[in-house]
Amino acid sequence: MPDGRVAMLDGAVPGDTVLAEVIDRGRFLEGRVIEVVTGSPDRVDAPCPELARGCGGCDWQMIAPATQPDLRAAIVIDALRRLGRVDDAAERVTVGPPLPPSGYRTTIRAAVLDGRAGYRRAESHEVIEPSSCLVAHPLAEELLVDGRFGEAREVRIRVGVASGDRQIVVDADSTVGVVVPDDVEVLTRGDARAGGGAIVRETVAGVEFAISAESFFQCRPDGAEVLVDLVRRGVGDAATDGVLLDAYGGVGLFAATVADARRVVLVESSRSAVADAAVNIGGEPTLIRSTLERLRPMPADVVVADPAREGLGRRAVEKLAATGAGRLVLVSCDPAALGRDTRLLIDAGYTLDRVTTVDLFGHTSHTEAVAVFDR
Ligand SMILES: C[S@@+](CC[C@H](N)C(=O)[O-])C[C@H]1O[C@@H](n2cnc3c(N)ncnc32)[C@H](O)[C@@H]1O
C-alpha cells in the first residue's frame, strides 16, 4: 500500500489493479477482490472447473504455475524479515527443485454429504461434489469422485504411489453404504484408532515406509523426496558419528533416510507414528513418545525438527537449544511460524545459514521451507 503496509487480498495476483473490499487491521489490511480492473501478466485462467463451481480447495489457481514458486519464496522472505528480523533474508532464500503442480496429493481429507465426498465452498459449510480434482493423485481422485461413503460426514483418503495401496477412513461407526473398488481398505475412525496393521506403504529415497491410518505423512512422495534431499544437505557432514535428534519425527521419514552412521533419537507425540517408526527405521533407534515441550534434557549433535503448522514455539526452542546441537535443520510448513521460530533460534544462539522453499502444494498458497541453522 502507499503507506507501506501490506494488503492481503484473496483472489489478487501481484501486478493486478483491482477493486477490493478491505478491512483495516491496523498493521495490515485484509480483504477480497471484487473486480480485476487490469490483470497482472502473471494472471491466468483457473485450470480447474471446480473453482467456478465454488470449490475452496486451491486458492492460487489464477496465478501462473511458473510464478507461484517465486511468490512463495517472497512470502518466506517477508516473514523472515518482519518476524525473524533477518535483514539479509533475500540473500538466504532460494527456490527448491520444481515439482509438478497438479495430480500430486496422496492424502485427502474431504467432507461427505449424502454419501458423496466433496470440498467445502470457500468461506462456507456447503459441500461441492467435484467431478475432478486438479491436485489429487489419480489413485486418490478416483475415490474422491466415484466413491460412496455411506453415513460418514468426513472421509480421509490415502494412497501409496509406489505400492498402489489405497485406504479410506470414514468418520462413521460402520461402513454400511461405502462403495469403493475392491482393492481399497475401508476403516471406520474406530478401526483406525485401534490400529491393527492397517497401513499404506510408500517409498521415499529408496526406503519403504509403513504408514498407519492415524499417522502423519507428507502429502506427496515426490515432495517428501525433495525434503529428504534438502534435509540431508542441511545435516551435511555435521557430527557424522554423533546423535541425530529427529524431533516431530512422525513415522521416521528423516531418521530413516538421512542419519547414516549417527545414532537416532526420534521424538514424536503420536502413538501410531512411533509404532510405525519402529518398523521403518533401521538399526536401533531410541524412540520417545512425548511432546517436545515435555522432553527430558538430553544431548544431541544434530537436530532435524519438522513441527506442525504452529511451529516450534518458545518451549520447544528451549528444549532443542538445550541439546547443545551445533546444526539444526528446521522443516517448516508455515512461513509466519518459520519467521517466529527463526527469531527464537537466533536469540538462543543459532545463526540462520540458508532457507530453501519447496513447492509441495501447487496451486495453493501453502508454503514449505527447509532452513539450516548453525551454532
Ligand atoms: C509435520 S509432521 C512431520 C512428521 C515427519 N517429520 C515427516 O516428515 O513425516 C509433525 C509431526 O509432529 C507430531 N507432533 C505434533 N505436535 C507435537 C509435539 N508438540 N511434540 C512432538 N511431536 C508433535 C505430529 O504427530 C506429526 O507426526
PDBQT file of the ligand as one rigid body, heavy atoms in Angstrom, charges set to zero:
ROOT
HETATM    1  C1  LIG A 401       4.663 -32.064  10.100  1.00  0.00    +0.000 C 
HETATM    2  S1  LIG A 401       4.614 -33.633  10.853  1.00  0.00    +0.000 S 
HETATM    3  C2  LIG A 401       6.236 -34.208  10.469  1.00  0.00    +0.000 C 
HETATM    4  C3  LIG A 401       6.450 -35.683  10.599  1.00  0.00    +0.000 C 
HETATM    5  C4  LIG A 401       7.713 -36.228   9.922  1.00  0.00    +0.000 C 
HETATM    6  N1  LIG A 401       8.865 -35.427  10.186  1.00  0.00    +0.000 N 
HETATM    7  C5  LIG A 401       7.503 -36.374   8.437  1.00  0.00    +0.000 C 
HETATM    8  O1  LIG A 401       8.075 -35.591   7.665  1.00  0.00    +0.000 OA
HETATM    9  O2  LIG A 401       6.758 -37.264   8.015  1.00  0.00    +0.000 OA
HETATM   10  C6  LIG A 401       4.677 -33.212  12.535  1.00  0.00    +0.000 C 
HETATM   11  C7  LIG A 401       4.666 -34.409  13.491  1.00  0.00    +0.000 C 
HETATM   12  O3  LIG A 401       4.801 -33.888  14.825  1.00  0.00    +0.000 OA
HETATM   13  C8  LIG A 401       3.925 -34.579  15.700  1.00  0.00    +0.000 C 
HETATM   14  N2  LIG A 401       3.685 -33.600  16.773  1.00  0.00    +0.000 N 
HETATM   15  C9  LIG A 401       2.761 -32.603  16.807  1.00  0.00    +0.000 A 
HETATM   16  N3  LIG A 401       2.932 -31.849  17.909  1.00  0.00    +0.000 NA
HETATM   17  C10 LIG A 401       3.993 -32.370  18.575  1.00  0.00    +0.000 A 
HETATM   18  C11 LIG A 401       4.682 -32.003  19.756  1.00  0.00    +0.000 A 
HETATM   19  N4  LIG A 401       4.291 -30.965  20.478  1.00  0.00    +0.000 N 
HETATM   20  N5  LIG A 401       5.756 -32.732  20.136  1.00  0.00    +0.000 NA
HETATM   21  C12 LIG A 401       6.161 -33.807  19.397  1.00  0.00    +0.000 A 
HETATM   22  N6  LIG A 401       5.536 -34.201  18.259  1.00  0.00    +0.000 NA
HETATM   23  C13 LIG A 401       4.475 -33.489  17.849  1.00  0.00    +0.000 A 
HETATM   24  C14 LIG A 401       2.741 -34.980  14.847  1.00  0.00    +0.000 C 
HETATM   25  O4  LIG A 401       2.108 -36.127  15.364  1.00  0.00    +0.000 OA
HETATM   26  C15 LIG A 401       3.398 -35.227  13.478  1.00  0.00    +0.000 C 
HETATM   27  O5  LIG A 401       3.742 -36.588  13.343  1.00  0.00    +0.000 OA
ENDROOT
TORSDOF 0
